[in-house]
């Protein structure tokens, strides 16, 4: 089905099934539609852009780094672009997606209408590339990324979302991100996504991922606030489609502390025989934090031999915390192997007592167990430097746990 | 070192310990035996401060202080160690960290500085050799994927590193084959000293072939119903508990 969006698409509300747990109120007053709100509007990027002295860039994690500030490429902060990376003016897209409500694509359509440019990357056949994309949000941003991995190519992509610290404090930013990724045959994507939102940052995103025959994608995603006092909210909507016997590992961890809110809807469509999806979600809601994760697995009638495994778990670590995890299976053939498990629970009292009985202080013991809870996802990170940086960043949420890993 | 007087513990609505008395002096090894459901594990958990084990009466003095008034971690820091019958697996928290954090907590309690990293690893490696454990155990999650025997060895390793003043070993012998039993017993024996006391909770006499107790007690219906010399364990092995239960009734 053609899913070209029209402006008639309705904004989602909490009454819409896939948006029940999203913090839509936080997005209500964001002027995404208003073209005059963008802080920096550039038809063409130029090297004359000023450096952002007040933005402390994190240590580089890949050979090639590009920096987007409020959705626009900043050449001064980015490495010189190779031919494979291009900046294109915004244009309309047509995507083939089955069973997707136009409401779920409302924000994508909005991005298409209001994006200022599209960062397009092509990884040539049988080549390898390492790329870090740093998205810094200061005000209203609608970044757009398109990645094409040709046959037998390999991309290690690190995508980071930060809220800028400014002289007047942390910006009250709002981002509406759109990402489209296509993997050709046997292409491989190692994809780290790290949202570290600060202040009152609001982040909404729509991801489209298509996998061809024998393609392989491993995602490791971590969504947190920068500190427990930040009142950030995020919503991630993803549409994945297996067009061949591809392999997808979708590993997501989210921490909602204080009054933070993180919600995700992931629609994975098996549209060809023999594809394999492994999905792991680990979320911890503390204080009055809210978490949602809806893993919607669709297996089409001709997708025989599909394998899908879902393990979705949330931990409630606060009296007023809330978590909703939901595996959703929509299967139109018998020849599949699909398993799913979903739990929402509290800290394991046996584990807690074991640690206490070894003299560990209760606060440390609790944070160790929280750490252990998300370690299923973080352990998937193969890059130790990056893992250490992530671990160090979690110190405010999980004090004591960092040392635990540091000794390992 | 340990003076338990008329201890009563409830688990849920059920009173499991019903006026238990026991005195343990430094340097002694006590074996507590008894039939299933007699309250052996409840005693160990009560002394370690496990939530859900509610003390409804009596007192426990540990080195002259009220043990029951301490939180579980404070008891551990003060030198009380519980070797679990069923050690839990904690994937994601690695063994070496737990050992180091536990050791430092105890050192802090004693007013000592944190252990030096090199010193610590040397200490742990020595103890692991004693327990015939592979070094790969250190980098694994706590008890993660360990066999029953490995878990028990890990408990004893922790005990050897922490050097507690009072060790409570809850059925440390259960699930061990004879070779593992010897290793575990050897580990326990190396800890015996004039300043320490060990309380072994066990079902079977065979552990006592390798760890010679000074006193043997029979716990039944929530009370110590008989105490005696090590030979009592042999008699129990031969005659079972029924004759004692009859006497006590």
Interface residues (C-beta under 8 A of the other chain):
Chain A: X348 X349 X350 X351 X353 X354 X355 X356 X357 X358 X359 X360 X361 X362 X364 X365 X368 X369 X371 X372 X373 X374 X375 X376 X379 X403 X404 X405 X407 X408
Chain B: X48 X49 X50 X51 X71 X72 X73 X75 X76 X77 X81 X82 X84 X87 X88 X90 X91 X92 X93 X94 X96 X97 X98 X100 X101 X102 X105 X106 X109 X139 X141 X142 X158 X162
